Amino acid sequence: MTTPSALIKVMSDAVRKAARGLTRDFGEVAELQVSKKGPADYVSAADIKSEQVMFEALAAARPGYGFLGEERGLIPGTDKTHTWIVDPLDGTTNFLHAIPHFAITVALEREGQVVAGVTYNPITNEHFWTEKGRGAFLNDKRIRVAARRELGETVLATGIPFMGVPGHATFLKELHQIANRVSGVRRFGSAALDLAYVAAGRFDGYWERGPSKWDVAAGTLLVTEAGGMVSDADGGADPLNNHSILASNAELHPLILQKLRAAA
């Protein structure tokens, strides 16, 4: 077992602090769903509160680091070499519908490179963490990407453009290329957890167009440290800034990429 570093402890403490509020609010959302009172305001408040907790905890532990969050955008720090990248509630629609599949995710970017990441589902108490050069872990166990090599044996995850977001036609073309060549395609609604599941070997791969940097920053490092490959959905080397992603093991990656390119 690898002992988490001081940096990972700082990140893990922050997500667990935020998780306490989200877990409490999740119970309230479930009640609101049943009573039909409309939980949208609760979700908005939960997002903002979770990010505020993360911001305060990380700022106290590492004063001067920059902060990039889904709710407040980029707040530059006095230390220009370090930036926290935070999604305080990834899987908001699941949360809104009282589906217990969502996560708090945080990565640390150092001089433009992600060097550490934590993704935590407070409902299942699954704590995924990684640090560059040290491997990827689920709670206290090392994880690795799945070893399958044939597309026909795989289960892949994806993201579907939702209402008001472009890209539906492209997605349907890609799905047509892939769905009849694999054992299954899943859409679980949290990019951060999709990547964590690839790192843990639960999914054989994941692709999506349109995710934001905070959705996938921690997950990209989880997958690579678990022995996998990550690119953008067109094979490019900068998925965080190109807003598309493909993650899998080294054998499957070119096979999936070939099908995505065939859909173009």
Buried (B, 14 or more C-beta within 10 A) or exposed (E): EEEBEEBBBBBBBBBBBBBEBBEEBBEBBBEBBEEEEEBEEBBBEBBBBBBBBBBEBBBEBBEEBBBBBBBBEEBEBEEEEBBBBBBBBBBBEBBBEBBBBBBBBBBBBBEEEBBBBBBBBBBEEBBBBBBBEBBBBBEEEEBBBBEBEEBEEBBBBBBBBEEEEEBEEBBEBBBEBBEEBBEEBBEBBBBBBBBBBBBBBBBBBBBBBBBBBBBBBBBBBBBBBBBBBBBBBBEEEEBBEBBBBBBBBEBBBEBBBEBBEEBE
